[in-house]
């Protein structure tokens, strides 16, 4: 997650504080940001770019597998015809 979105989320959390805690806003916002960054790092997420690359690799692999299955089936049919 990029830092801008993390800052934005921490700010929204700080904005949701009750009015009597607004004097602690900057400290709490910094703490929210640190906590969120730490938890998100533990989630082992991938970027959209990494996801899209892997999706393309999977699509090519699937197409190749289908091609090989078709070839195998044709070879099995040829071997069956010889018997």
ROVOLO-991137 format. One line per 10 residues: number of its first residue (from 0); their letters; for each residue x negated, y, z of N, C-alpha, C. Coordinates in steps of 0.02 Angstrom, whole numbers. Example, Ala and Ser with C-alpha at 12.3 -4.5 7.8 and 13.67 -1.06 7.14 Angstrom:
2
0 = AS = -660/-284/390/-615/-225/390/-660/-165/390; -642/-112/354/-684/-53/357/-645/2/394 $
//
This chain:
83
0 = XXXXXXXXXX = -43/-59/0/0/0/0/-45/62/0; -29/110/-42/-72/168/-45/-62/213/15; -112/253/29/-111/294/90/-56/346/89; -38/370/30/16/420/26/82/390/50; 97/330/29/159/297/51/156/281/126; 97/263/149/89/249/220/100/312/261; 72/368/238/81/433/272/155/452/272; 187/441/215/258/458/209/301/417/257; 287/352/262/324/309/308/313/329/381; 250/342/398/235/364/467/270/429/483 $
10 = XXXXXXXXXX = 272/474/435/306/538/445/381/528/455; 411/484/417/483/470/425/498/440/494; 453/396/517/462/368/583/457/422/637; 409/467/628/401/522/676/461/569/674; 489/580/614/548/623/608/609/593/644; 610/527/650/666/493/682/664/496/758; 611/524/785/605/529/857/658/575/887; 680/560/946/727/606/980/694/675/989; 735/726/992/708/794/995/664/807/1056; 677/772/1112/636/783/1172/566/753/1165 $
20 = XXXXXXXXXX = 554/712/1113/487/684/1102/450/717/1044; 480/768/1015/449/801/957/381/832/974; 370/849/1037/304/878/1055/248/826/1049; 267/762/1047/218/708/1038/213/685/965; 247/720/921/254/699/852/187/683/818; 138/728/822/75/717/785/38/655/812; 38/647/878/5/588/906/41/524/886; 107/525/891/145/465/873/140/450/799; 140/501/757/133/490/686/67/457/669; 13/479/701/-53/448/691/-52/375/715 $
30 = XXXXXXXXXX = -20/363/772/-15/295/798/27/251/752; 82/278/726/123/241/679/82/221/618; 44/268/592/4/256/533/-47/201/545; -81/203/602/-131/153/619/-98/84/628; -42/83/662/-6/20/674/19/-10/608; 48/32/566/74/8/501/17/-19/457; -38/18/454/-95/-4/413/-122/-70/437; -128/-78/503/-153/-141/531/-108/-199/516; -43/-189/522/5/-244/509/8/-260/435; 7/-210/392/10/-223/321/-53/-260/296 $
40 = XXXXXXXXXX = -110/-244/325/-172/-279/307/-167/-354/322; -132/-371/375/-125/-441/395/-77/-480/351; -36/-445/311/13/-479/269/-17/-511/207; -79/-494/190/-112/-523/132/-71/-512/68; -53/-450/57/-13/-432/-2/-58/-420/-62; -29/-426/-122/-66/-411/-183/-35/-348/-215; -75/-316/-256/-50/-257/-291/-4/-279/-348; 34/-233/-373/79/-247/-430/37/-268/-490; -20/-235/-500/-64/-252/-556/-89/-325/-550; -110/-344/-491/-133/-414/-481/-76/-463/-493 $
50 = XXXXXXXXXX = -17/-445/-470/42/-488/-480/57/-496/-554; 56/-441/-591/71/-444/-662/20/-485/-700; -44/-479/-682/-96/-519/-714/-83/-593/-702; -68/-611/-640/-56/-681/-624/7/-707/-659; 57/-665/-666/118/-685/-701/103/-701/-774; 60/-660/-806/41/-673/-876/0/-737/-882; -44/-748/-834/-84/-810/-834/-37/-870/-828; 11/-866/-783/59/-920/-774/100/-933/-836; 121/-880/-870/160/-887/-932/119/-922/-986; 55/-904/-993/12/-937/-1042/1/-1010/-1023 $
60 = XXXXXXXXXX = -8/-1023/-959/-18/-1091/-936/44/-1133/-949; 101/-1106/-935/164/-1141/-947/173/-1157/-1021; 158/-1108/-1064/164/-1120/-1137/116/-1175/-1159; 56/-1173/-1134/6/-1225/-1152/28/-1294/-1127; 56/-1297/-1067/81/-1360/-1040/137/-1388/-1083; 183/-1345/-1104/238/-1367/-1148/210/-1394/-1214; 159/-1360/-1241/128/-1382/-1303/96/-1451/-1293; 61/-1460/-1239/28/-1524/-1225/79/-1580/-1214; 134/-1564/-1181/187/-1614/-1171/217/-1636/-1237; 226/-1588/-1282/252/-1604/-1349/203/-1649/-1386 $
70 = XXXXXXXXXX = 139/-1632/-1384/88/-1672/-1417/84/-1742/-1387; 88/-1747/-1321/86/-1812/-1288/145/-1855/-1308; 203/-1824/-1311/263/-1860/-1331/256/-1887/-1402; 229/-1846/-1446/219/-1867/-1516/170/-1925/-1519; 117/-1921/-1481/67/-1976/-1480/98/-2040/-1452; 139/-2033/-1400/171/-2092/-1372/219/-2124/-1422; 254/-2081/-1460/300/-2107/-1512/261/-2143/-1566; 203/-2115/-1585/161/-2148/-1636/135/-2215/-1611; 115/-2217/-1548/90/-2279/-1519/146/-2331/-1513; 207/-2308/-1499/264/-2353/-1495/284/-2381/-1562 $
80 = XXX = 275/-2341/-1614/291/-2364/-1682/243/-2418/-1705; 182/-2417/-1680/132/-2467/-1700/144/-2534/-1666; 178/-2534/-1610/188/-2597/-1573/237/-2641/-1605 $
//
